[in-house]
Amino acid sequence: MIGNPHVCGGTLISYDPAYILTAAHCVDAPEHPKSFGQGNSPYFVLYDDIHRKEQKAIAIVDWDIHPLYNKTGEIDIRYDAAIVKLESPLRPTQRLRRTPFWSSAVAEQPPRQAELIGFGYTDLEGSSAQTLQMLPLDITKFDSTGDDLVESRSKTEPHIACHGDSGGPLIVYYPTFNTEKNETQEIPYVLGDLTRIFGARDASPEALTCPLAVQEDVHYENHLNTVSQVFTNAISLVDWIANVTSIEIQNLQDPFYKPPYNEEDESSHDKYNEELNLHPPWQIGVVVDNNGLLDTKEAHHFWIGPIVENILGSESKSNAFGSSKSNYLLYFAITIMYMYYL
């Protein structure tokens, strides 16, 4: 949640203007960015590297919450989505790309496996990731009409999401034919953003780090996980995303669509980032890369949420919730509430 020392995830939608999809509860702050006046927003995005200390920062100047999220005073987590706008445009690089949203036209059969990525807590002591993390998930519920939430589980209970990755994308890789290059490519599609964790509870109300399974006594290694990571359904969000960003639905779902950006802004953009990173009042971030951690598959996703300076500088401790893969821990984090919050 912006305004508190938590982190959130997100998905890059476009470059100029730069829009990012995240969870609505990630921007449920007392003050809107516009209330601070031009150039004074305390909210920022970090991006451009899988390591926190190497990231760049850009201010958030506006956000738009889905109109059905809290229309009647009752939260509807099916629409737990917000779009944030950055102060300056971005440009595509080897480590920064927009990601298309899943549509029923991609495949006849619903996806079965996906991945969640982010920077949340890694243990009960409050250690947060200094390097981008990944959690493989099995999709247990998916409505191709977009009318319901997407639910997923990891193989075993120790591998679950934690506080710190609300708004992060559920990514599925699917082979898609590129007519321009006359070849089939593995494309990362976004199914939705992380909104809740079902079947979990906080270890301590005072320390919102990694959750514990509600039914701890039934969990052990190689046992079916009953903790579910729950996501919005991108199919139900694209109309609203198109309306806010003025990008056609077809382009939002097209993996080979190239959003416009102004190459003339490159020098001023870099100078802005250099000055901003000297004294960033808040660290809200993004990390993107196409090598190593994600098995060399391209994945380009933002995370958004304030991080206090001592968290950024802290070293990660051992992680009781993840498993190693190429020396990286596999876990994920959610910023706010679990099932009992509803």
Residue pairs with C-beta under 8 A, 6 or more apart in sequence:
1 8
1 25
1 26
1 27
1 28
1 29
1 305
1 335
1 336
2 26
2 27
2 28
2 29
2 43
2 60
2 284
2 304
2 305
2 306
3 29
3 30
3 31
3 306
4 306
5 306
5 307
5 308
5 311
6 163
6 164
6 166
6 208
6 305
6 306
6 307
6 335
6 336
7 118
7 119
7 120
7 128
7 164
7 165
7 284
7 285
7 303
7 304
7 305
7 306
7 307
7 333
7 335
8 22
8 23
8 26
8 164
8 165
8 166
8 167
8 168
8 284
8 303
8 304
8 305
8 335
9 22
9 117
9 118
9 119
9 165
9 166
9 167
9 168
9 169
9 193
9 194
9 301
9 302
9 303
9 304
10 20
10 21
10 22
10 26
10 45
10 84
10 167
10 168
10 169
10 193
10 286
10 301
10 302
10 303
10 304
11 20
11 21
11 22
11 99
11 169
11 190
11 193
11 301
11 302
12 18
12 19
12 20
12 90
12 96
12 97
12 98
12 99
12 286
12 288
12 300
12 301
12 302
13 19
13 20
13 21
13 83
13 98
13 241
13 245
13 247
13 252
13 259
14 98
14 245
14 247
14 259
15 89
15 90
15 91
15 92
15 98
15 259
15 260
15 261
16 89
16 90
16 91
16 259
16 260
16 261
16 262
16 265
17 85
17 86
17 89
18 58
18 85
18 86
18 88
18 89
18 90
19 83
19 84
19 85
19 86
19 244
19 245
20 45
20 83
20 84
20 86
20 286
20 302
20 304
21 81
21 82
21 83
21 167
21 169
21 190
21 193
21 237
21 241
22 81
22 82
22 83
22 84
22 166
22 167
22 193
22 302
22 304
23 80
23 81
23 82
23 166
23 167
23 193
23 194
23 195
23 232
23 335
24 65
24 66
24 69
24 70
24 79
24 80
24 81
24 82
25 80
25 166
25 195
25 335
25 336
25 337
26 82
26 166
26 167
26 304
26 305
26 335
26 336
27 63
27 65
27 82
27 84
27 304
29 43
32 62
32 63
33 41
33 43
33 59
33 60
33 61
33 62
33 63
34 61
34 62
36 42
38 61
39 59
41 59
41 60
41 61
41 87
42 281
42 282
42 306
43 59
43 60
43 84
43 282
43 284
43 306
44 57
44 58
44 59
44 60
44 276
44 280
44 281
44 282
44 283
44 284
44 285
45 57
45 58
45 59
45 60
45 84
45 86
45 284
45 285
45 286
45 302
45 304
46 52
46 55
46 56
46 57
46 283
46 284
46 285
46 286
46 287
46 303
47 55
47 56
47 58
47 90
47 96
47 285
47 286
47 287
47 288
47 302
48 54
48 55
48 56
48 93
48 95
48 96
48 286
48 287
48 288
49 55
49 56
49 95
49 287
49 288
49 289
50 131
50 132
50 287
50 288
50 289
50 292
50 293
51 130
51 131
51 132
51 287
52 119
52 129
52 130
52 131
52 283
52 285
52 287
52 312
53 130
53 312
53 313
55 283
55 285
55 286
55 287
56 273
56 276
56 277
57 273
57 276
57 277
57 280
57 283
57 284
57 285
58 86
58 87
58 88
58 90
58 272
58 273
58 276
59 86
59 87
59 88
59 276
60 84
60 85
60 86
60 87
60 284
60 304
61 85
61 86
61 87
62 84
62 85
63 82
63 83
63 84
63 85
64 82
64 83
64 85
64 244
65 81
65 82
66 79
66 80
66 81
66 82
66 237
66 240
67 79
67 240
68 76
68 78
68 79
69 75
69 76
69 79
69 80
69 81
69 82
70 76
75 342
77 149
77 195
77 196
77 230
77 232
77 342
78 148
78 149
78 232
78 233
78 236
79 232
79 236
79 237
80 193
80 195
80 196
80 232
81 193
81 232
81 237
81 240
82 167
83 241
83 244
83 245
84 304
88 265
88 269
88 272
89 261
89 262
89 265
89 269
90 96
90 261
90 269
91 261
91 262
91 263
91 265
91 266
91 269
92 98
92 258
92 261
94 290
95 288
95 289
95 290
95 300
96 288
96 300
97 288
97 298
97 300
98 259
98 300
99 169
99 171
99 188
99 189
99 190
99 299
99 300
99 301
100 187
100 189
100 190
100 252
100 253
100 254
100 255
100 257
101 189
101 190
101 234
101 235
101 237
101 238
101 241
101 252
101 253
102 111
102 172
102 189
102 190
102 191
102 234
102 235
102 253
103 235
103 238
103 253
104 144
104 145
104 235
105 253
106 174
106 176
106 189
106 253
107 174
110 139
110 142
110 144
111 139
111 142
111 172
111 174
111 191
112 138
112 139
113 136
113 137
113 138
113 139
113 172
114 136
114 137
114 139
114 152
114 170
114 171
114 172
114 191
115 134
115 135
115 136
115 137
115 170
115 171
115 172
115 173
115 294
115 299
116 134
116 135
116 137
116 152
116 161
116 165
116 168
116 169
116 170
116 171
116 194
116 229
116 332
117 132
117 133
117 134
117 135
117 168
117 169
117 171
117 294
117 299
117 301
117 332
118 129
118 132
118 133
118 164
118 165
118 168
118 303
118 332
118 333
119 128
119 129
119 132
119 133
119 164
119 165
119 285
119 287
119 303
119 333
120 128
120 129
120 133
120 161
120 162
120 163
120 164
120 165
120 331
120 332
120 333
120 334
120 335
121 127
121 128
121 129
121 162
121 163
121 164
121 209
121 210
121 333
122 128
122 129
122 133
122 162
122 210
122 316
122 317
122 319
122 321
122 322
122 329
122 331
123 209
123 210
123 317
123 318
123 319
123 320
123 321
124 203
124 204
124 207
124 209
124 210
124 320
125 209
125 317
126 207
126 209
127 314
127 315
127 316
127 317
127 319
128 164
128 307
128 311
128 314
128 316
128 333
129 316
129 329
129 331
129 333
130 314
130 315
130 316
131 293
131 316
131 328
132 287
132 289
132 293
132 294
132 328
133 293
133 322
133 328
133 329
133 330
133 331
133 332
134 293
134 294
134 325
134 328
134 330
135 154
135 159
135 160
135 161
135 229
135 322
135 330
135 331
135 332
136 154
136 155
136 330
137 152
137 153
137 154
137 170
137 229
138 152
138 153
138 154
138 155
139 150
139 151
139 152
139 172
139 191
140 151
140 152
140 153
140 228
141 148
141 149
141 150
141 151
141 152
142 150
142 151
142 191
142 233
143 150
143 233
143 235
144 235
145 235
146 233
146 234
146 235
146 236
146 237
147 233
147 236
148 233
149 192
149 195
149 230
149 231
149 232
149 233
150 170
150 191
150 192
150 230
150 231
150 232
150 233
151 198
151 228
151 229
151 230
151 231
152 170
152 228
152 229
152 230
152 231
153 224
153 225
153 226
153 227
153 228
153 229
154 160
154 225
154 227
154 229
155 225
156 219
156 221
156 222
156 223
156 224
156 225
157 213
157 219
157 220
157 223
157 225
157 226
157 227
158 219
158 221
158 320
158 321
158 322
158 323
159 225
159 321
159 322
159 323
159 330
159 331
160 197
160 200
160 210
160 211
160 213
160 225
160 227
160 229
160 321
160 331
160 332
161 194
161 197
161 211
161 229
161 331
161 332
161 333
161 334
162 209
162 210
162 211
162 321
162 331
162 332
162 333
162 334
163 208
163 209
163 210
163 211
163 333
163 334
163 335
163 336
164 305
164 333
164 334
164 335
165 194
165 303
165 332
165 333
165 334
165 335
166 193
166 194
166 195
166 305
166 333
166 334
166 335
166 336
167 193
167 194
167 303
167 304
167 305
167 335
168 193
168 194
168 301
168 303
168 332
168 333
169 190
169 191
169 192
169 193
169 194
169 301
170 190
170 191
170 192
170 193
170 194
170 229
170 231
171 188
171 189
171 190
171 191
171 299
171 301
172 188
172 189
172 191
173 186
173 187
173 188
173 189
173 297
174 186
174 187
174 189
175 184
175 185
175 186
175 187
176 184
176 185
176 186
176 187
176 255
177 183
177 184
177 185
178 184
178 185
178 256
179 256
180 256
185 255
186 297
187 255
188 297
188 298
188 299
188 300
189 255
190 234
190 301
191 231
191 233
191 234
192 231
192 232
192 233
192 234
192 237
193 231
193 232
194 229
194 230
194 231
194 332
194 334
195 230
195 231
195 232
196 230
196 334
196 337
196 338
196 339
196 341
196 342
197 211
197 227
197 228
197 229
197 230
197 334
197 338
197 339
198 227
198 228
198 230
198 338
198 339
199 213
199 214
199 215
199 226
199 227
199 228
199 339
200 211
200 212
200 213
200 214
200 227
200 338
200 339
201 211
201 212
201 213
201 214
201 338
201 340
202 208
202 211
202 212
202 338
203 209
203 210
203 211
203 212
210 320
210 321
210 331
210 333
211 227
211 334
211 338
213 219
213 226
213 227
215 226
218 226
219 225
219 226
229 332
229 334
238 249
238 252
238 253
239 249
241 247
241 252
242 248
242 249
242 252
245 252
247 259
250 257
251 257
251 259
282 306
282 307
283 306
283 307
283 309
283 312
284 303
284 304
284 305
284 306
284 307
285 302
285 303
285 304
285 305
285 307
286 301
286 302
286 303
286 304
287 303
288 299
288 300
288 301
288 302
289 299
290 296
290 297
290 298
290 299
290 300
292 326
293 326
293 328
305 335
316 329
319 329
319 331
321 331
322 329
322 330
322 331
323 329
323 330
324 330
